[in-house]
């Protein structure tokens, strides 16, 4: 004997079984506004992407610390060369 639990509906979806046309229209509008908010919220999407990338990089660094140290050193060299190039071009 299993207990059937209602399936949660995402914010951007319209629940099934709404027979009242007014309630259906309200649910569709609410879902459409939620979808627009999700798509248009670029700072939050960027923040989520950065968080995912940081978690991936940390996991890779824990699996292979030597490669992580080499990557950090490579980035430091690249930044140093870029700064040197900018200062060199500015002083000429």
N, C-alpha and C positions, 0 to 999 in steps of 0.2 A: 504494500500500500504506500504509494508515494503522494506527497503533498505537492500540489501544483502551485508554484509561486508565480505571481505576475512578472512578466519579462519587463525590465525597465526600458523605457523608451528614451532614446537620445533627445537632447534639446532640439536638434535640427530635424526631427522626424515628427510626423503627424500620427497620433495614436489611431489604431484601427477600431472600428465599431461605433463611431460617432454617427448617430442617425439624424440629429438636429442640424439643419443647414447652417444656422447661426453659430452653433458651437463648432461645427466643422470649419467654417470660415475663420473663426477666432483661432482655432488650433493651427490652421494653415498659415495665418498671419504671424502667429507667435513663432512657428518653426522657421518661416522665411526670415524674420527679423533676427533670430538666433543664428541662422546660417550666414547672414550678412555680417553680423558681429564677428563671427569666427573668421570669415574670410578677410574682413577689412581691418582686423586688429593686427597690423603688421608688427608693432613692437612686441606683442606677446608671442606671435609666431616666431619672430627672430630670437627672442629670449628662450623659447622652447628648443629651437634648433641649436642654439649655443649650449644649452644644458645637455642636450643629447650628445653633441660633439665632445664636450668636456668629459662626459662619462665614458665615451668610447676611447678617448685618448688616455684617460687614467687606467682603463682596463688593459689597453695595449702596453702602457708603460709598466704595469705590474707584471705582465707576462714576459716582457723583454726590456729590462731596465737599460741594457747597453745601447740598444737602438734608440731609446728615448733620450739618453744622454747625448748620443751623436746628433739626434735631431735638434736638440736644444742648442748644441754647439754650432750646428749649421745655421740655425736661425740667427744666433748672435753674430756670426761672421757676416751673414747677409745684411743685417741691420747696420753693423759697423761699416761695411763697404758702402751702403747707401748713404749713410750720414757723411762719410768721408767724401763721397762723390758730390754730394750737395754742397758741402762746405768748400770743396776745391773749386767747383764751378762758380760759387758765389764770390770767392776771393779773387778770381781772375779778372 
